[in-house]
Amino acid sequence: MKKFTAFMIIEMFIFILGGCKSATSQSINTKISSSTDAASIYSFPEPTIQVQVTHFLNDTETEFIIGSDIYDPKDTSVSPILNWFYELELKACEKPDNITENEYYDFVVDGKFGGFRYEIQDEQAFIIVRKQWYEVKNPSTPPVE
């Protein structure tokens, strides 16, 4: 009887651990493979007054400031950036192994830390928000010029 009870406890323990592992694996796979809405990873403040963009390409930095220093409800100059970002189709992913940093855009919104980066790696593009990487399924050049 003691052997049977011990056997049942061991089986239950294995079953529980196996179930936990499967749930964890499914959660990780879902996180990496599912599409993500851009609005769910970064929300521009309302109203967004100004966006500072630093474009880095071939060891050259170019800075763009889009929008005004003060709120003007008629100023829609930041709208193309917001529309561009919210139309991106993203997929959560791991950081790629071979990062070259040939070209990227850093976005700082309303002068606050915590914007995002749009990074171009050969034929792929990525959005990085709070150290989380997202592959861009429909890459396009940010409308900053």
N, C-alpha and C positions, 0 to 999 in steps of 0.2 A: 504494500500500500504506500509506503514511504517513497519507493522508487517511482511509482506512478505519479504521485503528487509532485515530486521533484521534476519528473519528465514534463508534466503539464506546465509547471512554472517556467521551466527553461523554454518550452515552445511558445508560451505567451510572451516571454521577454523577447525572443527572436522575432515574433510576429509584430510586436509593438515597435521595435527598432527598425525593422524592415519597412513598416508603414510610415514611420517618421522620415526615413531616408527618401522614400518615394515622393512624399509630399514636398520635401525640401527640393529635391531634384526637379520636380514639376514646376515649383515656384521659380527656380532659377531659370529653367528653360523658357517659361512663359515670359519672364522679365526680359530675357535676351532676344527672343524671337518675335515678340508681338509688336505691332505698330503702336506708336505713341503720338498722341495729338500734341502739337507744339505748344498749345495754350496750357496743357497740363504740366509742362516742365518749366515754363517761364511765363510770367504775366507782366506785361508792361503796366506801369502805374497809370491810373486815370486821373487827371490828364497827363500824358507824357509830353513834357515841354521841350526837352532837348536830348539828343543822342550824340555822344562823342564816339567816333569810330577811328580806330588806328588800324591801318592796312599795312601789313608787313609782306614784302615781296623782294626776294633776292637781296637780302641785307639792306633794304631801303624801307624806311617807315614814312608813311604819309598819314597825316591826321585830318579828319573831317569833323566839323561841328555842324550838326543839322538841327535846326530849330533856334529859338531865341532864348535869351537869358530869363525873360519874364513870360508869364502865361498870357497868351493872346488867343482867345477862342477862334479867331479867324485864321490863325497860322496852322496850316495843315502840312507843313514841310516834313514832319516826321512820319506821316501816314504811309508813304511808300515802304519804309523800313518795317513798320508794324505789319502791314499787309504781306510783305515778302516773308517775314518770319512765320506768321500764322498759317501761311499756305505751304510751308515745308512739311513733307511727309517724313517722319522720323521712325527709327527703329532702335531701341536700346541695344547697346553692344558693349563689349569690352574694349579697352584702349588697344589700338593696333600695336603690334610688336615693333614695326619699323616706322618710327616717326621721324620725318625729315624737317618739318617746320619750314617748308619753302614758301608757303603763302597762308596767311590767316588774317582774319578781321576780329579785333576785339571791340565789343560794344559795351559802353558805359552809359547807363540811362540816368538822366537828370543828375549827373555828377556823383552818383552813389556807387560804391563798390558792390559787386555781385551781379554784374551783367552776364554776358555769355560770349563765347568765342565760336566763330565759324572757321573751321580749318579745312584746307584743301590738300589732299594727299593723292598725287597722281590723278587718277580718274574718280576718286572717291572724295566725298565731303562729309564733315562731321560737325555737329553742334556739341559744345561742351558747356554744361551748366553745373556748377557746384561739384566739379571733378567727376561728374557722370557723363559718359560718352553716348552719343546718339548718331547713328549713321543716317545721312540724308538720302532719301530715295529719289528725290527730284532736285538735284543740285542746281543752283543758279547763282549768278553774281549778285551780291547785295547791292541795292540801289543807293549808293552813297555819293556818286559823282554828279 
